Amino acid sequence: MKKAAPFLVLALVLAWVASTLRAPRNPAAFDVQGFGRLPVLVNGRLKPLDTVARSSLLQLQGRQTVATPEGRRLQPVEWLLDVAFRPAQADTYQHFEIVNPDVLAIFDLRTSDGQGEKRFSLRQLEPKIAELQRQAKLADQVESAVRTPFQRGVLQIYGNLVHYQRLRHAFVSPGRPDFLGELLKFQDQVKAGVEAVRAKQAGQPHDEAAAKAMTDIGERFVVMAESTTFLVVPPEPGNTDPTAWKSAGAALLDTFRAGSVNPAALAYAGFANSWHGEKPEQFNKLVELFRADLVKRFASQLRKCDFETRFNAAQPFYTSSVLYALAFFVALFSWLVWPSLLGRSAFWIIAVAWLAATAGIACRMWLEGRPPVTNLYSSALFVGWGAVGLCLVLEAIYRNAIGSVAAGAIGFSTLVIAHHLSLSGDTMEMMRAVLDSNFWLATHVVVITAGYSATFLAGFLGIIYVLRGLFTRGLDRPTADALTRMTYGITCFAILFNFVGTILGGIWADQSWGRFWGWDPKENGALIIVLWNAIMLHARWGGIVRQRGFMALAIGGNIVTSWSWFGTNMLGVGLHSYGFTDAAFVALSSFVASQLLLIALANVPLRLWRSGPAGA
Amino acid sequence: MNDVTRQFRDFFTSLKLTVVLLVLGMVLVFAATLDQVNLGIWAVQEKYFRSFFVLARFGDIPVPVFPGGYFIGGLMLINLIASHVYRFKATLRQLGIQLAHGGLILLLIGELLTGILQDDFSMRLSQEEPRNYSESFRENELAIVDTTDAKHDEVVAIPESIAARGETIQHPRLPFRVITRLYYPNSLIRNREAGTPASPAAIKATKGIGLNVDLTPLPITYKQDERNLPGAFVELVGSEGTIGTWMISADPRMPPQRFDYGGRNYTIGLRFTRAYKDYTLTLLKFSHDKYSGTEIPKNFSSRIRLQTPGGVDDREVLIYMNNPLRYAGYTFYQASFEPGNDKVTILQVVRNPSWLIPYIACSVMTLGLLWQFTIHLLGFIAKRRRSVPATA
């Protein structure tokens, strides 16, 4: 029984992971999922509407779940459909997150007015929009690095409201319940109408009503085209250029020239009509027809969009983070009771979690056509992935659950970091010109990120050493020695990868800018990690530090690595400052403070250590 | 060997010194990174890395507060070389360390040479306008050009550092003396509104643009995206007394000013220091692609014609992101553009004769580290193989 138990755990975990892979169901008679798989071009990338809905929700309120005021939970795509096609309802949904109390004061709101004390609806914000605009204008004049939290908060909610406007204007003219009817009528009259307008401009007799109808609807199209950046209308038949997509407004404006309404724009008006009028058969038929038309021209892109929708629904990184947390506790308990049973179980859970993360990273690579690390978000995924991979190796060798504890903690925390980095929008961004080089992304970036993984892992092993030694009796001599050997080995790995990664960066710089080394903050950050690893190893070889000092130095590695990873991006100088910079400063400072505290703990006199002088 | 030399040797070969130097180096790099926010990347390199001591100013007195890059790097070199002479033996086990350290020695020397030999310039090319010089990012020069011969210009360029001193300059090619009456390291030129009097400065221009334009001093900027634009009042004095006082500025909006003297035509102006090449580059087309529906730049590229006067080289080249032109010891890369003006491209031009050293150094070091850690790993595995049956 005891031998079989870990495998039972493995089977349970696998079953749970498999359950997340099921195709998501439609909540009602509407083929919401089918609609969510339709492609649109946003920020230069063709992506399914499902991704647009999810990343919009993350951007507006930091989470993907949203509910109506009556308490019904909406799928992200349902939410998007309401925002676009039933704006009167959507305006009552509390999906704008405001946490800064001074920003709330602009709107004359209290935390108690918000759902979860921080989420508000457009209806609640509307009365004070003019004041917000004034504040946003003031804050915008301030250089971004020196903005106060209030100014940042103002610009954030302002940006979110703009984003919301873009969604509302992406498909149809908002606030026109019978937009489809208007378009059909417009199509019938457009020829005569254009003539009337021409005649009017030439000062000749004309049909005043027809001319006015044209200018009125034309103005609405212009507003639509100017209020959105979502390109939802595919190129005309025959044109397979994936970058020739248009906004619905621009496509509708083309009607004046073409004489007939663009079928895709008309289809979206049809979606609006059937969603608003609660006609599921018509909606589902439209999804089917629209898709059938797209499949002829964009088969491979549609396949990617379908896949991405499934990927979004499966949320492999969420699955993986839950398992990491679970494994962390299981492994921790294995130090107290049933070391073999719990230890093996933890190992298997970590292995499954790591495979889920591996699959997630692989999916992203395939969708983007890029190496694994392209921005800060994916670097967080990869740092965690690399560290957990090393932990699995350690655990396979030592079987003392130390690798599993480290894996659980690092895996979970890097995924939490990744989640916070994903709040700024779609995480699969297009690469800016200078970074657009798969070769260097695949070599320099991957190697240096693996170096980060190893340095963090060494630091975490140091933390385990200090905490176990100081607060428990669990750090006996063999455990202490094993931990030190692990840390030493990982540090050797770290210096190799950090060094080679830094060098590859230098070669990239020399190849593209004609200089090997420019003392840029990110380059300096990488150099500091290499120097730190070198200090650790030389101090150990020279007998300047012994076991405990070496572990304290390893914890210091966490500080230098987090500095290089995030701190350098906060400086806002140099060629490399492309990352996310604003509010992470507090998080970084508290992390550094916690690590300094741990180093201080490592220096507590040995007689106060509960494990006694084992860790000398 | 007597006691003193032994102590010297022990000091310079000790691992403690290594660790101390590594720590100092790390602190130096960190401080330099932080100071970039104030000083910009160039000033930081001079202050922290290309110096023996980092100087802080207390009042007007520069006080060394920390060892600089040359100091730490130099001691590291001595430490490394001494250790290899006295401590390490040429065995297969230590080959990894030998290689890693050998590579590091090479890398430090390479960085020293780069610091001394590397030059950076900017080259702004307008469409269909051939250009045969690049311009310095930071330095300026006072240029007096004899333009009498329509085919050939005679240029006398006086470096800013000399012109700024205010001494009388007598150049053998000039029939007059040059005296800088007033010099601002950074300044602003502004059109004087009609009717308002000239600025109450003690020195006034008596000729040229300065009659209608004001020059005001600005504080020196250290920002990376700004450059200092010096301005000056320069008096020219011929054998029969003063010719006039000109106001000149390095601001590109201010063209060189013409004057005649002794039957010859001249221009006078302050400009970015030029480095002339014996070939010309001409911009044919600059492209700036964005991802559709966004402002995210996808690619910048410049199609350029490269010509040498003798006609040995006359070809078109394409410079784009991550793909520079390497020609005659220089690297030309796509550095920037002027927003809204697609008839102009801005290239950066770098000369670094020691560019190959880091490549060699790093390959040697990587090899050394791999060797060393593989030996460690094999030893570790062998040890476990031996110990596992005993405990099982």
Interface residues (C-beta under 8 A of the other chain):
Chain A: L41 V42 N43 G44 R45 T229 L231 T243 A244 W245 S247 I397 E429 M430 R432 A433 V434 D436 S437 W440 R485 G489 C492 F493 I495 L496 F499 V500 I503 G506 I507 W508 D510 Q511 S512 W513 G514 R515 F516 W517 G518 W519 D520 P521 N524 G525 L527 I528 L531 W532 A534 I535 H538 A539 W541 G542 G543 I544 V560 W563 T568 L571 G572 V573 G574
Chain B: S14 L15 K16 T18 V19 L22 V23 G25 M26 V29 F30 A32 T33 L34 Q36 V37 G40 I41 V44 Q45 F49 G110 E111 T114 Q118 D120 Q224 K290 Y291 S292 G293 T294 I296 P297 K298 N299 F300 M321 N322 N323 P324 R326 Y330 T331 F332 Y333 Q348 V349 V350 N352 W355 P358 Y359 C362 M365 T366 L369 L370 F373 H376 L377 F380 R384
